[in-house]
Amino acid sequence: MVTLPRPHRHDVMIAGISLFIGLLLYALGLHLNAGRRLVPEWVVLVPMAVTAVLELLRRTAPQTALLVGTAAVVTDQFTVGSMATVMMFTDLMYAAVVYGNARMARRLPFTTAGITIAVTVAALAWWQDVQALMLGVVTSIICFFPAVTGAAVRSHRDTAEAARLRAEQTALLAEMDRKQAVTAERARMARELHDMVANHLSAIAIHSTAALSIDSPETSREALAVIRENSVQGLAEMRRLIGLLRTAGGDGEAVAQPTLEAVDALLEQAGRNGAASGLEFVLHDERPAAGARGGGLPAPVDLAAYRIVQESLTNAIKHAAPGRVEVRLALADGVLTVRIDSPYGEHRSGPRAPGSGAGLVGMRERVALLGGEFEAGPDGPDRWRVRAELPADEKVVNT
């Protein structure tokens, strides 16, 4: 069983009003072809009623409505004629272009133009009177002009729809960019928090374990001194980060970022923190004199290198076997190389702090953001190596 689509309420209103006007004109005896009596006068109501019913399908089945409506309006010409039937047909022509498929919308204006020209030429040839041009004008009003008007309305509607889709796509892309920016900012904050606090908390955990496990007042005092030092420094780092977050996007005074100029102090602190684990820390700075003072390095590269050294020393304190931890810095051909070698093996002494693996992830992300190369893993049977190559050219970093 075929279910007909439900007509739009506006189409119902158009059909009802048009039929009412047609019946009123019929009751008043107002006809287009009052002198034509080929069929009984009441027959004019048949094409009128058919066209009114077709108005209900002007949106849901415009092609069918136009085909049947064409037959109805042609039939109307053999009766006394009704203005309501002709006007409803013009609306069906308009609706066929606006609501029909794209192929129909493209062809109807040209088809109706051809029909208008053909009717005009045929009328002139038949009557050989300039008054025959009026038949061409009437045909254009009934067929051509509604089709052209529908094409213009459809074009504007399609343009508006395309603009709406572009606006939605732009909004979607903006939302995706916002989410990516939020995700990137969260990742950056996570790296900063980990790099700033992990070193101090690891030292606190190791020395507090030592203080609890070794029954020696002197050892406990040394451990408590290291714990206090790392607690104070960790609080200072947290205050600095909180200050950055509070003044982000504002006019607050910029806070100084740690750089490789402070790498000596970093190793000195690591030496105190790792003393209980039997670790010794050595720096080999092979950079030129200007580079050794931190000059010439872009700020993001300087900060990333510092954080890589800091995190590598923290990992050594937590995981390395007793021995020497060597930090090497080299600057050549626009590339800053950071390498940290630490003892690696199963024979470890002293208390250890647990690790989560976030440090390696953070270092890898920092290097990737700058377009560098990073590797970390065993180097032989008893050494662990972290190596990063960072572009030291300002133009490369900015791109």
Secondary structure, DSSP 8 states (H G I E B T S, - for coil): --------HHHHHHHHHHHHHHHHHHHHT--TTTT--SS-GGGGHHHHHHHHHHHTTTTTSHHHHHHHHHHHHHHHTTSS--HHHHHHHHHHHHHHHHHS-HHHHHHHHHHHHHHHHHHHHHHHHHH-SGGGHHHHHHHIIIIIHHHHHHHHHHHHHHHHHHHHHHHHHHHHHHHHHHHHHHHHHHHHHHHHHHHHHHHHHHHHHHHHHHHHHS--HHHHHHHHHHHHHHHHHHHHHHHHHHHHHHHTTSS--------GGGHHHHHHHHHHHTGGGTEEEEEEE-S-HHHHTTTT--HHHHHHHHHHHHHHHHHHHHH--SEEEEEEEEEETTEEEEEEEEE-SS---S------SHHHHHHHHHHHHTT-EEEEEE-SSSEEEEEEEEE--HHHHH-
